[in-house]
């Protein structure tokens, strides 16, 4: 039990430091990109049926 306490405290501080660094640099937002134009795939994601515009 006494061996787990320093490991737990160290893990807690590592997690806190990682969270502070990611918030400061906003690493995750660098990889998130919004589509610039509405294409067939993004229309389907928004619930728009692209086949309604095409008349057979």
N, C-alpha and C positions, 0 to 999 in steps of 0.2 A: 504494500500500500504506500509506503514512504517513497518507493521508486517512481510511482505514477504521478505524484504531485509535481515534481519539477518538469516532467514531460508535458503534463497538462498545462502548466503555466507557460512553458515555452511555446506550445502549440497555439495557445490563446494569443500571445503577443505576436507571433508570426502572422496569424490570420488578421489581426488588427492592422498590422503594418501593410500587409498586402491590400486590404480594403482601402486604406488611406492613400496608398500609391495609385490604385486604379481610379479612385475618385478624382485625384488631382490631375492625372494625365488623361483621363477619360479614354482609356485604351479600347474598351468595347465599342464605343460609338464610332471609332475610326472604321470599323468593318461593317457597320450597318448603313446600307444605302437605300434610299427611297427611289422607286422607279420614276424616271423623268417624264415619261409619257404613258398613256393608257394603251397597252397592247392587249392581245387576246388573253394572255396568261394573267396579267394583272386585273383584267376585267373579270375573269372567273374568280379571282381571289376576293373581289369586292361584291360578288353575287350578281354580276351583270352577265346576261346570256348573249354572247357575241353572235349567235346564229339568228337572233331576232332581226338584225339589220339586213341580213342576206335574204333576198326573196328568190325562191326557185321558180 
